[in-house]
Amino acid sequence: MPVYEYRALDVRGKNLKGIIDAESVFAARQRLRETNIFPVDLKETSVEEKNKVPTGRSISDLFNRVGLQEVSVMTRQLATLLGASLPLVPSLTALISQTTNPRLKKTLAQIKEDVNEGNSFAWSISHYPGIFSTFYINMVRAGEASGTLDIVLERLADFNESQQALRGKIKAALAYPMFMFLIGSIVLFFLTTFIVPKITGIFSEMHQTLPGITILLISISGFLKSFWPVIVLIIIGSFIGLRYMFTKTLRGQYLWSKIKLKMPLFGSLTHKMAVARFSCTLGTLLESGVPMLTALSIVKNIVNNRLIADSIAEASRDVEEGQNLSATLSRSRLFPPIITQMISAGEQSGTLEKMLYKVSDSLETEVESNITMMTSMLEPVMILIMGLLVGFIVISILLPIFEMNQLIR
């Protein structure tokens, strides 16, 4: 059944926008009028637009993004409806009516049309990779194949919510130190570039011999005042260049992956988060009935690290040849021995999925405690650094003033 986008007026003359599925344009107009909505413009969503796989983000997508939270809520609601023995198409209809995000609402209507035409739910959502990840699509495919789609959707919602919770804790823990660093940097830049030259200019006019620390401050201040636009452009250009190299080139991706793992303080944190994501995702996929090789091919794309992804790809090849997962992971230095031993115990006892969940929970707990410890250390260190910089500026200004007072006396 075709899907139509409409602009209309209600009985009060208020502008309305939305989507509706109907057999024809005439039927769509009739259905709208029956609900006291009078269409001004009505157009069908084309099949080409519906099936087009987006290669980038348009301007409208920036304002109508579908966040992970919205996908999680939609997934849990759909699981609840299916768990109540409601068929898939009526469940999607119910979701469409209560979805507020325009992009998600339109996508669900198109998915409903595909399902209504006899396609599987997994096939239908696979046309929207900007909303549904490869992990999500494969989980749904496994749920449809096993007849447990409602259970799989519940697991998907749980997984998404746990990942969101972890990201939220990390962002909350780092928000205050980052805010302090940003504000402190701006204040110091403003002082050094605009305030200090006005004060030190008085010393230069007096032709007095200045202390070395004051001369250093005047030199830094003069350089920043003269070249700060160039410095800002260099910083922005370097950021864009490095971002391009680290994300668009293969060599840069490997270099950035290595830097993230070797970085002081944050390297261990990044490593644990990647292994935790690997363990949790692999456990969820296996528990949902996804074959091991397929699960490994999915997991390697979500760890967000080229070096770890290569280790998983190598493990996949070894597993295909008949080796145990724990044996091939133990040969990689990127998976700690205690992790591979727990996975080995799970393989031997037939509880690999549960053991992977334990590994994930253990690592996530370590990550949270490490973040708490790091933030508790970062705050006093940043305050100390800012205090030393401000003290340097104050002493550099006060020393010549003290010397002038001594000369007057």
Secondary structure, DSSP 4 states (H G I P E B T S, - for coil): --EEEEEEE-TT--EEEEEEE-SSHHHHHHHHHHTT-EEEEEEEPPHHHHHPPP-S--HHHHHS---HHHHHHHHHHHHHHHHTT--HHHHHHHHHHH---HHHHHHHHHHHHHHHTT--HHHHHTT-TTTS-HHHHHHHHHHHHHT-HHHHHHHHHHHHHHHHHHHHHHHHHHHHHHHHHHHHHHHHHHIIIIIHHHHHHHHHHTTPPPPHHHHHHHHHHHHHHHHHHHHHHHHHHHHHHHHHHHHHSHHHHHHHHHHHHHSTTHHHHHHHHHHHHHHHHHHHHHHTT--HHHHHHHHTTTS--HHHHHHHHHHHHHHHTT--HHHHHHTSTTS-HHHHHHHHHHHHHT-HHHHHHHHHHHHHHHHHHHHHHHHHHHHHHHHHHHHHHHHHHHHHHHHHHHHHHHHH-
